[in-house]
């Protein structure tokens, strides 16, 4: 079984810090991912205002539709 253990050890991926190039690439990827997450979180103010307005108009439209259709539906149900 020694040859099997040795084959498994050789097939295992190396640690990120074992090679300086791989460690540098891993750090660069991590920094880029963090930077993009911060950029996404800090969306533009105009986008937030437009999104909130769209949600408000949609809810207002649903409310008006329900208020208009309510009496007719209640009359139909009895």
C-alpha positions in Angstrom: 0.0 0.0 0.0 3.0 2.3 0.2 2.9 3.0 -3.6 -0.8 3.9 -3.3 -0.1 6.4 -0.5 2.7 7.9 -2.4 0.6 8.2 -5.5 -2.2 10.0 -3.6 0.3 12.4 -2.0 1.8 13.2 -5.4 -1.7 13.8 -6.9 -2.7 16.2 -4.1 -2.7 19.9 -5.1 0.1 22.0 -3.7 -0.6 24.6 -1.0 -1.1 28.2 -2.3 1.9 29.5 -0.3 4.3 26.8 -1.5 5.1 28.7 -4.7 5.6 32.5 -4.6 4.0 33.0 -8.0 0.8 31.2 -7.0 0.7 33.1 -3.8 1.0 36.4 -5.6 -1.8 35.4 -8.0 -4.1 34.3 -5.2 -3.6 37.5 -3.4 -4.2 39.6 -6.5 -7.5 37.7 -7.2 -8.6 38.1 -3.6 -7.9 41.9 -3.7 -9.8 42.2 -7.0 -12.8 40.3 -5.6 -12.9 42.5 -2.5 -12.6 45.7 -4.7 -15.5 44.6 -6.9 -17.7 43.8 -3.9 -17.1 47.2 -2.5 -17.9 48.8 -5.9 -21.1 46.9 -6.2 -22.2 47.8 -2.6 -21.7 51.5 -3.3 -24.2 51.9 -6.1 -25.0 55.3 -7.5 -27.4 57.5 -5.7 -29.5 58.0 -8.9 -29.9 54.3 -9.4 -31.2 53.9 -5.8 -33.6 56.8 -6.2 -34.9 55.4 -9.5 -35.3 51.9 -8.1 -37.2 53.2 -5.1 -39.5 55.3 -7.3 -40.2 52.4 -9.5 -41.2 50.2 -6.6 -43.4 53.0 -5.2 -45.2 53.6 -8.5 -45.7 49.8 -8.8 -47.2 49.5 -5.3 -49.4 52.6 -6.0 -50.6 51.0 -9.2 -51.5 47.7 -7.4 -53.4 49.7 -4.7 -55.4 51.7 -7.2 -56.2 48.5 -9.2 -57.4 46.7 -6.0 -59.5 49.7 -4.9 -61.1 50.0 -8.3 -61.8 46.3 -8.8 -62.8 45.6 -5.1 -66.4 46.7 -5.2 -67.1 44.9 -8.5 -65.5 41.6 -7.2 -67.5 41.9 -3.9 -70.7 42.5 -5.9 -70.0 39.5 -8.1 -69.2 37.2 -5.2 -72.4 38.3 -3.4 
